[in-house]
Amino acid sequence: MDFKPFTLICGHYGCGKTNLSLNIALDLAARGEKVTLVDMDVVNPYFRSSDYRHLIQEAGVRLIASAFAGGNLDSPSIPAEVASIFDSPEGYIIIDVGGDDVGATALGRFSRKINAIDYDMLYVINKNRPITSDAASAGEILSEIERKSRIKATGIVNNTHLMGFTTEETVLSSMEYARQTAADMNLPLRFTTAPESFADKLDIENIYPVKVHVKTPWM
């Protein structure tokens, strides 16, 4: 799978964007690329890229995250180090964007710099999340993210899953929803994810096998 050197991953809570961000960063690093993963999820204390700091750093990926990440304090703070990805970009930059209005607003601080470069903003959808279970609802969430961030999405990622209960049928049954969502938003369906344990068995164009790195606090 090919990615632009500057890629933003956005979506609603529970869509799986943090797990996807981790997979992309780790896969690129495994290819020998220089990668920086920016954790801009300053809202949700449960699913943050920075919670997997050891895994990220062990892979040789540079991590930029809030000073409060990994602790119990939930503070919408953006580290000053984020500016470095624009002033002296190196290799691939993957940004895990916060999942609600506050997260999108935080990204909006950098909208001028982002809009001035060749970027991808991939909108991650999950048919099994109540608020984005149909194309119209998914479109409303994206419109709000774009409005708050002042950045336009460039593609859709179908990341429909049921965490540890995801089956081949879970993914296959989501394809009509994914294609309709992409068509309604006039955006390309860039790829569909599936657990690597059975991804190669699916007859789906542009399938992206993923490892499940992100676990719920109670797992």
C-alpha positions as CSV (number, residue, x, y, z in Angstrom):
1,M,0.0,0.0,0.0
2,D,1.3,3.4,-0.9
3,F,1.0,6.5,1.3
4,K,1.9,10.1,0.8
5,P,4.8,11.4,2.9
6,F,2.3,13.6,4.8
7,T,-0.8,11.6,5.9
8,L,-3.5,12.5,8.4
9,I,-5.8,9.8,9.8
10,C,-9.2,11.1,11.0
11,G,-12.5,9.7,12.0
12,H,-15.1,9.3,14.7
13,Y,-14.6,7.6,18.1
14,G,-14.2,3.8,17.8
15,C,-13.6,3.8,14.1
16,G,-10.1,2.3,14.6
17,K,-8.0,5.3,13.4
18,T,-5.4,4.9,16.1
19,N,-4.8,1.2,15.3
20,L,-4.6,2.1,11.6
21,S,-2.1,4.9,12.3
22,L,0.1,2.5,14.2
23,N,-0.1,-0.1,11.4
24,I,0.8,2.5,8.7
25,A,3.7,3.9,10.8
26,L,5.1,0.4,11.7
27,D,4.7,-0.9,8.1
28,L,6.6,2.0,6.7
29,A,9.3,1.7,9.3
30,A,9.6,-2.0,8.4
31,R,10.3,-1.0,4.8
32,G,13.3,1.1,6.0
33,E,11.5,4.4,5.8
34,K,12.1,7.2,8.3
35,V,8.7,7.8,10.1
36,T,7.3,10.2,12.5
37,L,4.0,9.4,14.2
38,V,2.2,12.5,15.7
39,D,-0.4,11.7,18.3
40,M,-2.8,14.6,18.1
41,D,-5.7,12.8,19.9
42,V,-5.8,15.2,22.8
43,V,-9.3,14.2,23.8
44,N,-9.8,10.5,24.2
45,P,-7.8,9.1,27.1
46,Y,-8.4,5.5,26.2
47,F,-7.2,5.1,22.6
48,R,-4.0,7.0,21.9
49,S,-1.0,6.2,19.8
50,S,1.3,7.3,22.6
51,D,0.0,4.5,24.8
52,Y,2.1,2.2,22.6
53,R,5.2,4.2,23.0
54,H,7.5,1.2,23.5
55,L,6.2,-0.6,20.4
56,I,6.6,2.6,18.4
57,Q,10.1,3.4,19.5
58,E,11.3,-0.2,19.3
59,A,10.4,0.0,15.6
60,G,12.5,3.1,15.2
61,V,9.6,5.4,14.7
62,R,9.8,9.0,16.1
63,L,6.8,9.8,18.3
64,I,5.5,13.3,19.0
65,A,2.8,13.4,21.7
66,S,1.4,15.6,24.4
67,A,3.4,15.7,27.6
68,F,0.2,14.4,29.3
69,A,-0.1,11.3,27.1
70,G,0.1,8.0,28.9
71,G,-1.1,9.5,32.1
72,N,-4.4,10.1,33.8
73,L,-4.7,13.8,33.1
74,D,-6.7,14.5,30.0
75,S,-5.6,17.9,28.7
76,P,-6.1,19.3,25.1
77,S,-2.5,20.4,24.7
78,I,-0.4,20.2,21.5
79,P,3.3,19.9,22.0
80,A,5.4,22.6,20.4
81,E,7.5,19.9,18.7
82,V,4.7,19.5,16.2
83,A,6.0,22.6,14.4
84,S,9.1,20.7,13.5
85,I,7.2,18.4,11.1
86,F,6.5,21.5,8.9
87,D,9.8,23.4,9.4
88,S,12.1,20.4,8.6
89,P,10.0,17.5,7.4
90,E,11.8,14.2,7.1
91,G,10.5,10.9,5.7
92,Y,6.9,10.1,6.4
93,I,4.7,12.0,8.7
94,I,1.6,10.1,10.0
95,I,-0.8,12.2,12.2
96,D,-3.4,10.5,14.4
97,V,-6.1,13.1,14.6
98,G,-8.5,13.4,17.6
99,G,-11.9,12.0,17.0
100,D,-14.3,14.8,17.8
101,D,-14.7,18.6,17.4
102,V,-11.8,19.4,19.9
103,G,-9.5,17.0,18.0
104,A,-10.4,18.6,14.6
105,T,-10.0,22.1,16.1
106,A,-6.6,21.2,17.4
107,L,-5.6,20.1,13.9
108,G,-7.0,23.4,12.5
109,R,-4.1,25.3,14.1
110,F,-1.9,23.9,11.4
111,S,-4.4,24.2,8.5
112,R,-2.5,26.8,6.5
113,K,0.7,24.8,6.6
114,I,-1.1,21.6,5.7
115,N,-3.1,23.1,2.9
116,A,0.1,24.4,1.4
117,I,1.6,20.9,1.0
118,D,0.7,17.7,-0.8
119,Y,-1.1,15.8,1.9
120,D,-3.6,13.0,2.3
121,M,-6.4,13.2,4.9
122,L,-7.9,9.7,5.1
123,Y,-11.3,9.5,6.7
124,V,-11.8,6.2,8.5
125,I,-15.3,4.7,8.7
126,N,-16.7,1.8,10.6
127,K,-20.2,0.5,9.8
128,N,-20.5,-1.0,13.2
129,R,-20.3,2.2,15.1
130,P,-23.8,3.6,15.8
131,I,-23.1,7.2,14.8
132,T,-21.6,6.3,11.4
133,S,-23.6,3.2,10.6
134,D,-25.0,4.6,7.4
135,A,-23.5,6.8,4.6
136,A,-25.5,9.9,5.5
137,S,-24.4,9.8,9.1
138,A,-20.7,9.2,8.2
139,G,-20.9,12.2,5.8
140,E,-22.2,14.5,8.6
141,I,-19.3,13.5,10.8
142,L,-16.8,14.2,8.1
143,S,-18.4,17.6,7.2
144,E,-17.9,18.6,10.9
145,I,-14.3,17.4,11.0
146,E,-13.5,19.3,7.8
147,R,-15.3,22.5,9.1
148,K,-13.5,22.4,12.4
149,S,-10.0,21.5,11.0
150,R,-10.4,23.7,7.8
151,I,-8.8,20.8,5.9
152,K,-10.5,18.6,3.3
153,A,-10.4,14.8,3.3
154,T,-8.8,13.2,0.2
155,G,-10.0,9.6,0.6
156,I,-12.1,7.1,2.6
157,V,-10.8,4.0,4.4
158,N,-13.2,1.3,5.2
159,N,-12.1,0.0,8.6
160,T,-15.3,-1.8,9.6
161,H,-14.6,-4.2,12.5
162,L,-15.9,-5.7,15.7
163,M,-12.6,-5.7,17.5
164,G,-11.7,-9.3,18.5
165,F,-15.0,-10.6,17.0
166,T,-14.2,-9.4,13.4
167,T,-14.9,-12.1,10.8
168,E,-14.6,-12.3,7.0
169,E,-18.3,-11.6,6.8
170,T,-17.9,-8.5,9.0
171,V,-15.7,-7.0,6.3
172,L,-17.5,-8.4,3.2
173,S,-20.9,-7.1,4.4
174,S,-19.5,-3.6,4.8
175,M,-18.4,-3.1,1.2
176,E,-21.7,-1.7,-0.1
177,Y,-21.8,0.8,2.8
178,A,-18.2,1.8,2.1
179,R,-18.7,2.3,-1.6
180,Q,-21.9,4.3,-1.0
181,T,-20.2,6.5,1.6
182,A,-17.3,7.2,-0.7
183,A,-19.7,8.0,-3.6
184,D,-21.8,10.3,-1.5
185,M,-18.7,12.2,-0.4
186,N,-17.3,12.2,-3.9
187,L,-14.1,10.7,-2.6
188,P,-12.2,7.6,-3.6
189,L,-12.4,4.5,-1.4
190,R,-8.7,4.1,-0.9
191,F,-8.6,0.8,0.8
192,T,-10.4,-1.6,3.1
193,T,-8.7,-3.1,6.2
194,A,-9.0,-6.6,7.5
195,P,-7.1,-8.6,10.2
196,E,-4.0,-10.1,8.7
197,S,-5.1,-13.5,9.8
198,F,-7.6,-13.7,7.0
199,A,-7.1,-10.6,4.8
200,D,-5.5,-12.6,1.9
201,K,-8.7,-14.8,1.7
202,L,-10.9,-11.8,0.8
203,D,-11.7,-11.0,-2.8
204,I,-11.6,-7.3,-2.2
205,E,-9.7,-4.7,-4.2
206,N,-7.1,-2.7,-2.3
207,I,-7.2,-4.8,0.9
208,Y,-4.8,-3.7,3.7
209,P,-3.9,-6.3,6.3
210,V,-3.7,-4.9,9.8
211,K,-2.4,-6.2,13.2
212,V,-4.6,-5.4,16.2
213,H,-2.3,-3.4,18.4
214,V,-5.0,-1.3,20.2
215,K,-6.9,-3.0,23.0
216,T,-9.6,-1.7,25.2
217,P,-8.6,-0.9,28.8
218,W,-10.7,-3.9,30.0
219,M,-9.0,-6.4,27.6
